[in-house]
Every structure is written in structure tokens, then in C-alpha cells.
Amino acid sequence: MFMPREAVRLVLSSCCEIRIPEEEAKDPERLRRAASRALKAYLDRFVRLREREAESAHAEPALLLRERQVVYEYRITVQVECVFRPIRPAIPVQVVQ
């Protein structure tokens, strides 16, 4: 992908934030590497966004076929009290007879 030098400056100045220690910012090579990483991250997000936009423009609702589904199995273990305690006041108490 080709980007003119001015476009790189514009992206880095308006869309990226580079945080490095002050002593590293004085080293031009480290600053260049940090800017390069920031620009690569920006471009990766930009390309993913454009891919999602292109895919969604052509997406159509349809039934899923069980044979074509990818199923990932995993197990989650939670402490019931940790999850239930914050929502308990909102749940009405029912008396079973």
C-alpha cells in the first residue's frame, strides 16, 4: 500500500498517539520505530474496517446449515454468588406452594 508522506504525517498527527519515555523520544530511531508501529496498527484497523464494510454490503440473511457451522467448545466456571449478588434485588421472589 502506498501512502504519500503528507498522508502519513496527517494520520500520525490526527489518529495516533505515541507514548514512550522522554529519554527514548530523544532517540530518532526509537521514535521512528514507535511511529511505524502506530501507523501499522492504524492501517490494520483501517483495512479490517473496510473489509467488514465490504462484507456487510453483500451480506444476506439466510438459514445456517449445521454442517457448515464452526463450533468452538469451551467451559466457563464462575462463582454463582459473584454473578448473582448484584442482580438478586431485581429478581422478584416467588413463593412455591
Summary of the structure (lengths in Angstrom):
residues: 97
radius of gyration: 24.8
end to end distance: 70.6
largest distance: 76.9
contacts: 140
relative contact order: 0.07
helix: 61%
strand: 0%
